[in-house]
């Protein structure tokens, strides 16, 4: 691309927020918009089938394939961190669960000195994006670009799980994104007619015909061009060549929780001493860049199922092949659903104002849902060896904090990711409480017909010491990292309430990295909302 070309806006990253920003800004034909994406196009038909999410998550083709550093509080284990490297970003490979978070999340942001971010102020942005198939009214939109629907699966164990929750004293909840988040129910999903509805399909494809929008794939950002305290453009690597592009307006960095801070650091924006140690000349000393990393940690609890009614039979290789064809051709069948359809938000203590624990229920053992299929021609095993159910359990408000730092000044080197999962004892205690409450739920009468032996953590892990050892050996990420370019007014804040980078003109960050505190639940819907808010701030300036 010629360095003489100037755009009004350059959006870096075509992910969950970036596609929204590019769509909204390019609606005005007077805005010349460039969208840069390091990954390729989302043409692979496997992207569209919801059940194949596990395959995509483990593919190295369409994601950055990041790993954490050895986690000191997880027995030195390095955890896999898939992040989408494709149009649509992680919304193209994620689990499609649509959870906005709790009202108290956003009110807490606003109360910390961030006007415009209370629940009542972000709800219109959620509704503006949404095209819910079944819901409408005060909490939902029906005319946006992002198709959202109720869970589509029919496995009876999901009803058993919800019934057990009510028997344990928790409320039923038909809508986790409605008036109240607490209770047991089924999640909503970004699925349209049985196919994944990523932000690329929802927001980008309808805008591709606009002559004022240019989309470049395979363009990996190496640094932002900063001149006299202002973002003037972007340098990127494409087809082995280093190119530059300039803006007369703004650069909007929407590269995600890993790559947004990475781009800032490579551009000299970050902790000055750390940058100098890597041979990078500081442009602006901003100590919070890459810090404040938060993620939902969880554990996988599982039980044998005494009845052959789990997804095991549906996910056998001999049945899955025709099911894939059915999903591709007609948008129907098991492959058009996501296995973790039922869930809950519960409180570990009655004095809490909002749920602090999230559950994801799957009527299968997790190794089966990840498409590690059994051999259909092997000798038949006992029901208990094949059929089971899984509950992923974790806190929604973890206290532990990590960081993302550069490995070197080479922009093609992967950064260092240190999440510090379970560093804070508060998180350990909350997870132990969650495990015990989950055991009580599975112990209810609704499960009596189906409940077999507890496989994990297992009946021997009873006291706090044993559960702590098990957690440190097995706990994992829920794939919800946020917070590495946090919004705020304190010395560690990276952006202000309008998402402008402190100390640098013409530069904003718009993705999950700006969250000062993680939202309660799955984070894709909030990332989309953040894209809406960023565009709103720019267009209403």
N, C-alpha and C positions, 0 to 999 in steps of 0.2 A: 504493500500500500504506500502510496506517495506521502512523504512527510509534509507535503504542502496542503493536504486535505485537512480541513478543520471541521469539527463537529460541535454542536451545541452541548451534547452530553455524550460521555463515554461511560458505558456500564461494563464493569469488569466482572464477568461471571454470570452464566445463564442458568442459575440454579433456582431454588424455590423463591427467593426474593428478587433476583435479577431479572427473571422473565416478567415478573409483575411490573417492575420499574420500567423496563424497556417498552412494554405494552402501553402503560399509562402515559409516558413521556412522548411516545411517537404518535399518540392519538391526535396531537396538535400537529398539523402538516407543516407548521412553521418551525418545528423542532427537528433538527437533523441529529439522529441518534445512531451511535455505533455500539453494538453488543459484542464483546469479546468472550469467547469460550475456549478454554484449554482443551476440552475433550472434543469428541466427534458428534455426529448426528445420531439421533435416537431412532434409527430405522429398523433395528433388529426386532423382528416380531415377538421375540421372547419377552421383551420389555412389557408387552401389553397384558400378559396373563398374570394375575395377582399371585397365584400359588407358586410361581417360579421365582419369587422374590429371593429365596434362599440361594438359588443358583447364581443370580445376578450379584448378590452381596459378596459371594466368594470368587467371582470372576475378576481377574486382573485387567480385563480389557476396558471396562467401562467405569472403573473407579480408581482412585489414587492409591488404593492398597496400602494405606498407612498402618503402622504399628506403633504402639506406645514404647517408650523406654521400659526396661524392667521395672515393674511397679513395686516399690519397697514394702508396701503394706498388703500385697497380694502374693507373698512368697516369691517375689522377684519375677513373676510372670510378665511377659510382654503380650498385651492384648491387641487383637486385630481391630482396626478402625476403618471400615469401608466408608468412603466418601465419594459421591457421584462425580465422575469425570466424563460428562456427556451433556447434551442439551437437556435441560430439566434438572441437572445436578442430582442431588440425592433423592429428589422426588421421583426420579426415574427408576430407582432401584430399592426404595424403602418399603416398609410394610403397609403404607397407605392409610394408617389409622389417623383419623381426623379428631384431634383433641385440642381445644383452644387453651386450656389451663383454667385456673380458678380465678374468680373475681378478685380475691385477695392478692393474687400475684401482681396484678396491674395496679391496684390501689396502693400497694406497697411501693411500686416504682414511683407513682405520682407523689406519694407522701415523702419520698426521699428528695424531692425538689425537681421533679421532671414533669412539668406541665404538659398536658396532652396525652398522657399515658395511663390515666385511670381506666378502670373497666368500662365505665360509661362512655369514655372518649375513644377507646379502641374497638368497642362493639360495632359501630358503624363500618369500620374498615373490614372486620370479619364478614359482616353481612354483605358488604359491597362485592366482595370476591365470590361469595357462595351462590351456587345454584343447587340447592338441596332438592332431591327428587321427591322426598316425602314430607319434609317439614317446611313451615313458613311462619311468619309472625314476628313477635317481639325479638326473638333471639336468632332468627335465621333469615337468610336471603334466598330467593328463588330465581333471580335473574342475573346472577354473576357468571363469570367464566368457569369457575371451579366447581365441577359437578361433585356433589357429596351425596352418599346414599346410606341407608341403613345396612347393617350386616346382612349378607345374602345366604349364609350357610344354614343348614337344617339339622346338624348333628344333635341328637337329644341330650348329650352330656352337657351342652351349654345351658340348657334349661335346668338340669340337675344342679350345676354350679350356682346358678342364680337363686334357685330354691334353697340351697344349703346356706347361702349368705343371709337370706331372710330368716331362716330357722336359727341362725346364730345371732340374730337381733339387729341386722343391718337393713336399711330400706332398699326397696327396689328403685331403680332409676332408669327410666326410658330414654333419657337424653343427658349425657354427660356434659353437653355444651349448652344446656338450658339454664333454668333458674338456679339449680343446685347441682354440684358435681358429685356429691357423696352418694354411695350406694352401689348396688350390683345391677349390671345390665349388659347390653351389647354396644360395641363401639360403632361409630360411623366411619365411612371409608371414602377416599377419593377414587371411586370406581364409577365408570360410566358404561352402562350396558354390558357389564361383565368384563370390561377392559380397564387397565390402569389409566388414570387420568392425571398425568403429571402436569407440572406447571408449563412444560414445553407444549403439551397438547392444549392445555387450557388457555394460556396467555400468549405464547409466542407464535404458534402456527396461525392463529387468526390475524396476526399483525404482519406476517412475512410479506404480504402483498403491498405494504405501504412503501412508496418510493423513498420516504425519508428515514427508513430503518434499514441499517446494514448489519448483518450478522456474520461474524467471522469465527469459524470453528478451527480447532487445532492451533489456537493462538495462546500460548502460555506466557502470562505476564512475568517479566523479569524485574521491573521496577516502575514506580511512578516518576514522572518527570516533574520536579519541583523547582520553580524559579522564583526567587525573591519572595519566598513564603507562600507561594500559590501553586496549586496543582495545574500544570499546563498540558499534561498529556500522559501517555503510557508507552513504555517500551515493552515489546513482546517478541517471543521467538516463534516463528512459523516456517515450517518446511526447511528447518536448519538455518534460516536467515533471521537476523536481528532487525526488527522494524520499529518505527516510531509513528505515533499518531497523536494529533493535538486537538485541544478543545478551546473554544472561546467562552465556554460556560463552566461546566462542572464535570468532575470524575466521580462516579458512584461505584464504590468498591463493594461488590456483592459476591465475594469469592469463598465465603464460608468461614467457619470457626478456626480452621487451620490456615487456609491460604490468604485470608484477609490480613491477619497479623503478619504473616510471612511477607506479603507485599509491602506493608508499611515498614517493616524492619529492613528489608532490602533497599528501601528508598531512603533510609536514614532517619526514619520517624520511629522513635522508641527509646528505651533506656540507653542514654548516651554512653555510659561506661561499657555496657555489653556490646554495643555496636563498635566502639573503638577497638575492643579486644579482638574483634573479627576483621578489623581493617576497613570497616565501613565508616565513612565520615558522617557524623550526626548532622542532620538537617534541622531537627527539632527534638529536644529532649522530652519524651513522653513516656514516663516510666511504666505506665499501665499496659502498654502494648504487649499482648501475648500472655498477660497475667489474668487472674480471676477465672481460670478455666474450671468449668463445672460440668458434670455429666451425671446422669442417672445410673447408678450402679444397681445391679440386681442379682438374684440367685435363681437357679432353676430347681424347683421342687417337683418331684414326680412320684407317681403311684402306678402300680399295676392295676389293670381294669379286669374284673372278673367276667364281664360280658363282652362279646366280640362286636362292639358297636362303635369303636373309635375310628379315626381316619386311616388306621393301618390298612384296612381292606381296600379303601379307595386309592391309597397311594402306592399300592403294589405296582411294580413296573408293568405287569401285563395289563393292568387296568388304566394306568396313567397315560399310556400312549394314545389310546382312542379318546381319553378325556381331554388331552391337549388339542387334538383335532376338533373335538366338539367345542372347546372354548374359543379356538381360533376362528372357526367358521360361523358359530352361532351365538357366541357370548354367553354360553350356558354351561352348567356342570361344575364339578368340584374345582377345576383349575381357575375358575373365575371368582373364587373366594380366597380369603386369607385365613390361615388356621387359627390365629389368635383373635377370634371374633368376640368372645365374652371377656368381661373384666370387671374391675371394681376400684373404687376409691374409698378408703376407709381411714378412720382415725385410730391411732394407737392409744390415745387417752381421751377421755370425755371432755377435758378442759380445753382442747384445741379448737380453734375457730374454723379450721378447714382440714380436710383429709391430708395425712402425711405419708400414706402408703398407697401404692398402686399395684394391682394384680392384673396379669394377663393370663387367661385360661385357654388351653388348647386341648382338644380331645384326641391327643396323640402324644407319643413320646417325642421329644424334640429332635432326636436324630432321624426319625422318620420324616418329620416335616421339613427337614433340611435336605430332603431328597437323597439321603443315603439309603437307597431302597434295598429291601431284602430280596433274595433270589426267589422268584416265584416257582422255580422248578426244584428247589431244595426240599428236603424232607420236612413235612409239616411239624411245627413246634407247638408247644402248649400255648393256650390263649394268653396266659400271663407273660410269656416271653415276647409276645408281639404287641398286645394291646395294653395301652396305658394312657394316662393323662398327665399334663404338665401345667404347672402354675409358676409363672415368673413373678418374683416378689421383690419390691424395692422401695426405698424412700423417695418421695417426690421433692423434698427440700434438703438435699445433702449439704453438709457444712464443709466437707473437705474441698480444698482448692488446689489446682495444679497450674501448669504453665506450658506455653509453646514458645520455643526459642529456636534460633537458627543453628544449624549444624556447622555452617560455614557461610562465606559470602557468595558462594556459587549458587545462583538461583535455581539450578536444576537439582540440587541436593534436597532431599526430604528434610523437613525440620524435625526437631526433637519434640516429642509429645510426652509429657509427664502429667498424668491425671491425678495421682496421689489418692486413688480410690481407697476408702476406709482408713484414711490417715487420722481422721477425727473420731474419737470414741463415741461421739453422739451418733454417727452414722452406723457404727457397729451395733450399738444398743437398739437403734431403730430397726435395723434389719433382723435382729434376734426377736424383737417384739413382733415383727411382721411374720416371721417363720412360725412362731407360736400361735398367733392368731389364725394363720392359714391352716395349721393343723386342726385347730378347733372347727374351722369351717368345713374341712374335708371330713371331720368326724361327725358331722350332722347326719340325721336320719336319711336325708335325701340321697346320700352317697352309699348307704348301707348295701344296696344290691350290687354296686359296682366297685366299691373300694377294695383293692387288694393290698398287697404289702407296700409300704412306703419304700421307694427305691432311693430317693435322695431328699434330704441328707441321710435318711435311714434311721431306724429305731434306736440305734446306739448313740446318736447325737442328740442328747437331751439337755445337758447343762450348758451354761453360757460359755464355758471354756471349750467344750467340744464343738459347739456351733460356731464359735469364733474361728477355731482351726479350720473347720469346713469352709467357712466363708472366705478366709484368706487363700484357701487352696482352690476354690471354684468360682467365686463371684466374678461377674463380668459386666461389660458395658451394655446399656440398653440402646446405645447408638444415638444419644441425645446431647452431644457436646455443645456448649454455648459459652458466651461471656468473655471472650479474649480481646474484645475491643469495647469494653463496657461503656454504657451511657451513664453520665453523671456530671457532677460539678466538683468532686473531690480530686486530690492530687493524682489518684490512680485512674481517673476516668479518661477515656480516649475520645469519646464524642459527646456532644451536648444533646439537649432534648430534641433538637432538630436534626440530629445525626451528623452534624458537622464536626469534622476532626478538629480538636482543640489546637489552635496555633497555626493551622494550615488553611488558607482560603481555597474555595473551589473544590473541596474534597469532603465527601460523605462516605459513611459505611452503612450498608443496609443489608443485614443478614442476622442470623442468630448470635453472632459474636457480640452484638451490642447489648444483649440482655444483661442488666446489672445483677439479677438473681434469676435462676432458672425457673421456667414456668412449671406448673404442676401437671405433668403428663407429657405425652408425645409432643415433639417440638416443631413438626413441619407446619402445622396450621399457624402457630405464632410467627414463624419465619415468613410465611406468605403475607400475614398481616403487617409485618415490619416493612415489607416491600411496598404495600399499599400506603403506609404512613409516610415513607420516604417520598414517594411520588406526590402525595398530598402536600407535604412541606414545600417541595420544589415548585409545584404548579400554583400554589397559593401565596408564594413569596411576594 
